Amino acid sequence: MTIVKALTLFLPWPVRRWVLNWTFGYRIHRDSRIGFAWVFPAQLVMDAHSQIGHLTVCKGLELLELGPRARIGRGNWITGYPKGSAKHFTQQPERRPCLILGEHASITNRHLIDCTNAVSIGAFTTLAGFRSQILTHSIDMATSTQCSAPVSIGKYCFVGTDCVLLGGSRLPDNSVLGAKSLLNKQYTSGFCLYAGTPARPVKKLAPDLSYFSRPVGFVQ
């Protein structure tokens, strides 16, 4: 099957999309597109006008889902740890290795996203810049076992360059995470700038900022 996957990379996109849908049971809309990229989750759903850029790798996920006009840029490394393994995470049967992007959500270029547990990125949110990391798994020192927890990023959020988001963290709707910040908690208050290591609320943001009500994800 690995050979079949590799061969699909060199097919013209309309043929490649048909092969991916027919052979792997994917649901890729005719207006969506994947570049020269190794993207082979167990399930793939790409709604209309969604895109995945060149040289992105996505493997080990149960589900990768992109809403309408959602985008994953170039050179991203997106991995999970498949369920059913007898070696790790046996104490977490509810764990789901997946990445879900809402409509118009965007991941730019050269980020590292660990989807050992679920990562959700809300509609119109931008994971911006480059070199940010989302890490959903770690080692539980008390039990000396691998553990994981989901990461949630709300709607209309902006995550600055070179940030780290740890398992169990949550960035609420209409929030900004400042560049080089470490998010390791679940926050609930929107219209706020979170920044620092670890991140904490540092500034209230006006609800009427255009970013929080823009009708399209792309920012000119």
C-alpha positions as CSV (number, residue, x, y, z in Angstrom):
1,M,0.0,0.0,0.0
2,T,2.9,2.4,0.6
3,I,3.9,2.0,-3.0
4,V,0.4,2.8,-4.1
5,K,0.4,5.9,-1.9
6,A,3.8,7.0,-3.3
7,L,2.6,6.6,-6.9
8,T,-0.4,8.8,-6.4
9,L,1.9,11.7,-5.7
10,F,2.8,11.9,-9.4
11,L,-0.7,11.7,-10.8
12,P,-2.4,14.8,-12.2
13,W,-4.6,16.3,-9.5
14,P,-8.0,15.4,-10.9
15,V,-6.9,11.7,-11.4
16,R,-5.2,11.7,-8.0
17,R,-8.3,13.0,-6.2
18,W,-10.4,10.3,-7.8
19,V,-7.9,7.6,-6.8
20,L,-7.7,8.9,-3.2
21,N,-11.5,8.9,-2.9
22,W,-12.0,5.6,-4.6
23,T,-9.1,3.6,-3.1
24,F,-8.9,5.1,0.4
25,G,-12.5,6.1,0.9
26,Y,-11.6,9.7,1.3
27,R,-14.1,12.6,0.8
28,I,-12.3,15.3,-1.1
29,H,-14.5,17.9,-2.8
30,R,-13.8,18.5,-6.4
31,D,-12.9,22.1,-5.7
32,S,-10.3,21.1,-3.1
33,R,-6.6,20.4,-3.6
34,I,-3.6,18.7,-2.1
35,G,-0.1,19.7,-3.3
36,F,2.9,17.4,-3.5
37,A,2.5,16.2,0.1
38,W,2.3,12.9,2.0
39,V,-1.2,13.2,3.5
40,F,-2.7,9.8,4.4
41,P,-4.8,9.7,7.6
42,A,-7.2,6.9,8.0
43,Q,-10.1,9.3,7.1
44,L,-9.8,12.5,5.1
45,V,-12.6,15.0,4.6
46,M,-11.9,18.1,2.6
47,D,-14.8,20.4,2.0
48,A,-15.1,22.9,-0.9
49,H,-12.1,25.0,-1.7
50,S,-10.0,23.6,1.1
51,Q,-6.2,23.2,0.4
52,I,-3.1,21.4,1.7
53,G,0.2,22.8,0.5
54,H,3.4,21.1,-0.8
55,L,5.7,19.1,1.4
56,T,3.3,18.7,4.3
57,V,3.3,15.3,6.0
58,C,0.3,13.9,7.7
59,K,0.3,10.4,9.1
60,G,-0.9,8.3,12.0
61,L,-4.2,10.2,12.3
62,E,-7.6,8.7,12.6
63,L,-9.2,11.7,11.0
64,L,-8.1,14.9,9.2
65,E,-11.0,17.2,8.4
66,L,-10.9,20.6,6.7
67,G,-14.0,22.8,6.6
68,P,-14.9,24.9,3.6
69,R,-11.9,27.1,2.5
70,A,-9.7,25.8,5.3
71,R,-6.0,25.8,4.5
72,I,-2.9,23.9,5.6
73,G,0.2,25.5,4.2
74,R,3.6,24.2,3.2
75,G,6.1,22.1,5.1
76,N,3.9,21.2,8.1
77,W,4.6,18.0,10.1
78,I,1.3,16.5,11.4
79,T,1.5,13.2,13.2
80,G,-0.6,11.1,15.5
81,Y,-0.3,7.8,17.3
82,P,-2.9,5.3,15.9
83,K,-5.4,3.7,18.2
84,G,-5.2,0.0,18.8
85,S,-1.5,-0.2,19.7
86,A,-0.7,-2.4,22.7
87,K,2.3,-0.4,23.6
88,H,1.0,3.1,24.7
89,F,-2.1,4.9,25.8
90,T,-4.0,1.7,26.6
91,Q,-5.4,3.6,29.7
92,Q,-7.0,6.1,27.3
93,P,-9.5,4.2,25.2
94,E,-11.4,7.4,24.5
95,R,-8.4,9.1,22.9
96,R,-8.9,10.2,19.3
97,P,-5.9,11.1,17.1
98,C,-7.4,13.7,14.8
99,L,-7.1,17.3,13.5
100,I,-10.2,19.3,12.7
101,L,-10.2,22.7,11.1
102,G,-13.3,24.8,10.9
103,E,-14.3,26.8,7.8
104,H,-11.8,29.4,6.7
105,A,-9.3,28.2,9.4
106,S,-5.7,28.4,8.4
107,I,-2.4,26.8,9.4
108,T,0.5,28.6,7.7
109,N,3.9,27.1,7.0
110,R,6.4,24.9,8.9
111,H,4.5,24.0,12.1
112,L,4.7,20.9,14.1
113,I,1.4,19.4,15.2
114,D,1.2,16.3,17.4
115,C,-2.3,14.8,17.1
116,T,-1.8,11.9,19.5
117,N,-5.0,13.3,21.0
118,A,-7.6,15.6,19.3
119,V,-6.6,19.0,18.0
120,S,-9.4,21.4,17.0
121,I,-9.0,24.7,15.3
122,G,-12.1,26.9,15.1
123,A,-13.5,28.7,12.1
124,F,-11.6,31.8,10.9
125,T,-8.7,31.1,13.2
126,T,-5.1,31.5,12.0
127,L,-2.1,29.5,13.2
128,A,0.3,32.1,11.9
129,G,4.0,32.6,11.3
130,F,6.0,29.5,11.5
131,R,7.7,27.0,13.9
132,S,4.7,26.8,16.4
133,Q,4.2,23.4,18.1
134,I,1.0,21.8,19.3
135,L,1.9,18.9,21.6
136,T,-0.9,16.7,22.9
137,H,1.1,13.9,24.6
138,S,3.7,13.6,27.3
139,I,4.8,11.3,30.1
140,D,2.8,11.0,33.4
141,M,5.6,11.1,35.9
142,A,3.4,9.7,38.7
143,T,2.5,6.5,36.8
144,S,5.5,6.4,34.4
145,T,3.1,6.0,31.4
146,Q,2.4,7.9,28.2
147,C,-0.5,10.2,28.5
148,S,-2.3,12.6,26.2
149,A,-5.0,15.4,26.3
150,P,-6.7,17.4,23.5
151,V,-5.9,20.9,22.5
152,S,-8.7,23.3,21.5
153,I,-8.3,26.7,19.7
154,G,-11.5,28.6,19.4
155,K,-13.1,30.6,16.5
156,Y,-11.6,33.9,15.3
157,C,-8.4,33.3,17.1
158,F,-4.8,34.3,16.1
159,V,-1.8,32.3,17.2
160,G,1.5,34.2,16.8
161,T,4.7,32.7,15.5
162,D,6.8,30.2,17.4
163,C,4.2,29.3,20.1
164,V,3.9,26.1,22.1
165,L,0.5,24.7,23.0
166,L,0.5,21.8,25.4
167,G,-2.0,19.0,25.9
168,G,-5.1,20.0,27.8
169,S,-4.8,23.7,26.9
170,R,-7.6,25.8,25.4
171,L,-7.6,29.2,23.7
172,P,-11.1,30.6,23.8
173,D,-13.0,32.2,20.9
174,N,-11.9,35.7,19.7
175,S,-8.5,35.5,21.4
176,V,-4.8,36.2,20.4
177,L,-1.9,34.2,21.6
178,G,1.3,36.3,21.4
179,A,4.4,35.2,19.6
180,K,6.7,32.8,21.5
181,S,4.1,32.1,24.1
182,L,3.5,28.8,26.0
183,L,-0.2,27.9,26.5
184,N,-0.6,25.2,29.1
185,K,-4.0,26.1,30.7
186,Q,-7.6,26.2,29.7
187,Y,-8.8,29.8,29.4
188,T,-12.4,30.8,28.9
189,S,-12.4,34.6,28.5
190,G,-12.5,35.8,24.9
191,F,-11.5,39.2,23.4
192,C,-8.2,38.9,25.2
193,L,-4.5,38.8,24.4
194,Y,-2.7,36.0,26.1
195,A,1.1,36.1,26.2
196,G,4.2,34.9,28.1
197,T,5.8,31.7,29.3
198,P,3.4,30.4,30.6
199,A,0.8,32.5,28.8
200,R,-1.6,34.6,30.9
201,P,-4.2,37.3,30.0
202,V,-2.3,40.6,29.5
203,K,-4.7,42.8,27.6
204,K,-8.4,43.1,26.8
205,L,-9.2,43.4,23.1
206,A,-12.1,45.4,21.6
207,P,-14.9,43.2,20.4
208,D,-15.3,45.4,17.3
209,L,-11.9,44.7,15.9
210,S,-12.3,43.8,12.2
211,Y,-10.4,40.5,12.6
212,F,-13.2,39.1,14.8
213,S,-15.9,39.6,12.3
214,R,-14.2,39.2,8.9
215,P,-16.3,37.2,6.4
216,V,-13.3,35.4,4.8
217,G,-10.3,33.8,6.5
218,F,-7.6,35.2,4.2
219,V,-6.2,38.5,5.5
220,Q,-4.8,40.8,2.8
